[in-house]
């Protein structure tokens, strides 16, 4: 385990303590300009993660959901969403997590995804495999859409578009359809329990860590046009392998 991963796991554990404290108590909710909620838990959690990381690596960059960017031209940049799923958090249901990712020169090389209420800590480093609660995980070996389980998330923008019928065709042809959402369907994908995740209306802070985890578990993780992720990515097509990814992409690649 590299010093980078050790520090990321330490930050995730510290974040969990703060999140658990507020989740069990009362807190005020503010609405940001983009009409999404933010709480003191989000802000305090991110500040704690930021301190742990930058104390360990003062020359690194940092891009946080709540506190913005620091030293963004650095070789190493941390991408942080302290509570991904704040809407769930404030409604007191457990589909939220802490997302910590590391980029080196624009390439994602590390990811930690921790869900306090699910008690799931997933993590991965490039070239070293993916792990969930200390156990190595891998994607399934299903190689057809007909045999696959699909999970959809954040599809409001697609549902409003003329390409919605493409998704309908995909839904009609898979073995099973679910909508687990947020971090959870990526944990399931990386663990071999589902096979396709299709999602829109995301930002890179939501998915960067999860991309590393899915890829290190053997999966494929792109946007809906099959492009590599970058700081502007707004959608996801994640699959258990290249065969399923290619089949899905052929059907829905013009969604964006």
C-alpha positions, 0 to 999 in steps of 0.5 A: 500500500502506497503512502498515497493510499494510506493517507487517503484511507486515513482521510476517509476514516476521519471523514466517517467519524464526522459524517456519523456524528452529524447523521445522528444529530441535527444540522442546518441545510443551505441551498447552493446556487446550483440548487443542491443542498450543502450542510456543515457536515459536508464542509467540515468533512472536506476541511478535515480531508483537505488538512490530512492530505495537504499535511502529508503532501503539501506540494499536491493540488486539491479540488474539493466539492465545497472548498474549490481548487488549490495548486491545480497545476501540480503534478498530483491532484486530489479530487474530493466529494466529502459527501456524495449524495447530500440529498440522501444524507439530509433525508436520512437514507443511506445512499451517500459516501465519501469519494477521494481520488488522485490524479497524476498529470491528468490520469486517475491513479487512486480511488477510495469510496467509503459508505459509512451507513453501508459499512463499505470501504472500496479502494484501488490503486492503478496496477494493484487491483481493487478491494472492498473491506479488505477483500479483493474484488473483480467484475463478472464474466458475463459477455452479452447484454442479454445476460447482463444486469443494468443499473441506471442513475441520474438520467433526468437529462436523457429522459428529456431527450429524443434519445430516451428510446435508445435507453428503452431498447437497452432496458428491454434487452438486458436480463435485469434492470435496477436503479441502485444509484450513487456509489452503490451500483459501482461497488456492485459492478466492481464486485461482479454483482451487476454488469452495466451502469449508465448514468448522466448528470454527474461531475468528475468528483462523483465518479473519479474514485469509482472509475479507478475501483471499477477499472482495477476490478477489470471493468471499463469506465468511460462517458456515454460516448466512450471517451476517457474521463476528464474534469469536464465529464458529465456522464458514465457508461461503466461495464464489466468488460470490453465486449459488453461495453462495445455492445452497449456503446453501439446502441447508445453512443449518440446520447450526448 
